Amino acid sequence: MGGILTRDIKDHGKRIGIGIHNISTGIDYEIANVNRKTGPRLQKFRINIKNIDNHLIKELHDSSLKADLILIDMIGPMELFSRKFCELIETLLKEDKKILCAIQTKYNHPLIKEIKEFRNSEIHDLNKKHKVEVIDSIYKSIIEEFE
């Protein structure tokens, strides 16, 4: 398995940024911060497109070459500012790679729509009421897939 996890970057308990954790290498890097002066703005954050294009894209591409399952913890508005990121996800879908990803289903973006309509996709709503049960079900299906 390869891929990325999204993490909050906090300072004195306050969220000041968004980071990405590379599952394969253990390396962390920032993709958004309230203190950045450049990059597209999303709410209070400025997005670091260079880190998305260089680090996140590389990790997902490398994972697609060697991993049976690619984990992408969040395909959301920040990541979707990167044209290269969108192109890579579209390529992975066309190559029929096994991807477990979190998406914001309410976000109106062509790539999110494509993921939701993809022939092999399963959408699970992780609302607070049923979150644990849904995660357990997803985990069991992953284990069964690789047994």
C-alpha positions as a printed Julia matrix, in Angstrom:
147×3 Matrix{Float64}:
   0.0     0.0     0.0
   1.15    3.51   -0.72
  -0.31    6.96   -0.72
  -0.85    9.97    1.45
  -2.62   11.02    4.64
  -3.81   14.56    5.36
  -2.9    16.1     8.71
  -3.68   19.36   10.45
  -0.72   21.55   11.34
  -1.39   23.24   14.67
   0.23   25.97   16.69
  -0.89   26.23   20.32
  -3.95   24.12   19.48
  -5.01   26.35   16.58
  -5.07   24.95   13.03
  -2.67   27.01   10.95
  -2.02   24.67    8.06
  -2.61   21.41    6.26
   0.11   18.83    5.83
   0.53   15.64    3.88
   2.17   12.49    5.26
   3.78   10.16    2.73
   2.89    6.6     3.8
   5.85    5.01    2.01
   8.63    7.33    3.17
   7.23    8.84    6.36
   8.04   12.32    5.06
   5.68   15.19    5.9
   5.23   18.39    3.92
   2.88   21.33    3.96
   0.29   22.05    1.28
  -1.45   25.03    2.88
  -0.83   27.57    5.62
  -2.51   30.68    6.98
   0.85   32.5     6.98
   1.76   31.89    3.31
   1.93   35.03    1.24
   1.57   33.39   -2.19
  -0.61   30.76   -3.8
  -4.34   30.41   -4.36
  -6.49   31.29   -1.38
  -9.06   28.9     0.09
 -10.81   30.24    3.17
  -8.02   31.41    5.5
  -5.31   29.3     3.82
  -2.9    29.92    0.96
  -2.16   26.75   -1.0
   1.36   25.58   -1.85
   0.82   24.3    -5.4
   4.56   23.58   -5.76
   4.44   21.02   -2.91
   1.31   19.42   -4.36
   2.85   19.23   -7.84
   6.27   18.02   -6.68
   5.72   15.88   -3.58
   2.12   14.71   -3.63
   2.14   13.89   -7.35
   5.43   11.99   -7.02
   4.17    9.89   -4.1
   0.95    8.96   -5.85
   2.75    8.18   -9.11
   5.35    6.03   -7.29
   2.57    4.24   -5.41
   0.74    3.53   -8.65
   3.81    1.7    -9.96
   4.43   -0.54   -6.95
   1.44   -0.66   -4.6
  -1.67   -2.83   -4.85
  -3.72   -0.13   -3.15
  -3.29    3.64   -3.26
  -4.61    5.55   -0.25
  -5.53    9.19   -0.81
  -6.81   10.81    2.35
  -8.68   13.66    0.81
  -9.27   14.78   -2.69
 -10.64   18.17   -1.81
 -10.61   21.8    -2.86
  -6.94   22.36   -1.96
  -5.63   19.45   -4.02
  -7.96   20.3    -6.89
  -6.2    23.64   -7.44
  -3.4    21.59   -9.01
  -4.01   20.73  -12.67
  -1.27   18.07  -12.46
  -3.0    16.43   -9.49
  -6.32   16.27  -11.37
  -4.62   14.81  -14.44
  -2.88   12.13  -12.36
  -6.1    11.07  -10.63
  -7.85   10.84  -14.01
  -4.98    8.67  -15.31
  -5.15    6.38  -12.26
  -8.89    5.95  -12.76
  -8.4     5.07  -16.43
  -5.67    2.56  -15.52
  -8.13    0.86  -13.16
  -5.85    1.27  -10.13
  -7.3     0.33   -6.75
  -7.74    3.59   -4.9
  -9.22    4.23   -1.48
  -9.85    7.94   -1.25
 -11.79   10.44    0.77
 -13.69   13.02   -1.24
 -16.0    15.87   -0.38
 -19.11   14.66   -2.17
 -20.79   18.06   -1.93
 -17.9    19.82   -3.67
 -18.87   20.64   -7.26
 -15.78   19.85   -9.33
 -15.59   17.77  -12.54
 -13.05   15.34  -11.03
 -15.21   14.69   -7.95
 -18.15   14.03  -10.27
 -16.0    11.65  -12.34
 -14.91    9.73   -9.24
 -18.5     9.4    -8.01
 -19.67    8.14  -11.41
 -16.72    5.82  -12.04
 -17.86    2.27  -12.77
 -15.93    0.62   -9.93
 -16.48    3.25   -7.27
 -18.25    2.78   -3.98
 -19.34    5.84   -2.05
 -19.56    5.61    1.74
 -20.95    8.48    3.8
 -18.8     8.94    6.88
 -21.28   10.89    8.94
 -20.63   10.95   12.67
 -23.54    8.62   13.43
 -22.27    5.64   11.4
 -18.59    6.48   10.9
 -17.13    3.55   12.88
 -19.38    0.96   11.23
 -18.59    2.27    7.75
 -14.84    2.32    8.4
 -15.01   -1.26    9.74
 -16.87   -2.36    6.61
 -14.32   -0.67    4.32
 -11.45   -2.25    6.27
 -12.99   -5.73    5.96
 -13.49   -5.35    2.22
  -9.84   -4.31    1.79
  -8.63   -7.33    3.77
 -10.85   -9.66    1.71
  -9.55   -8.13   -1.52
  -5.95   -8.98   -0.67
  -6.46  -12.44    0.84
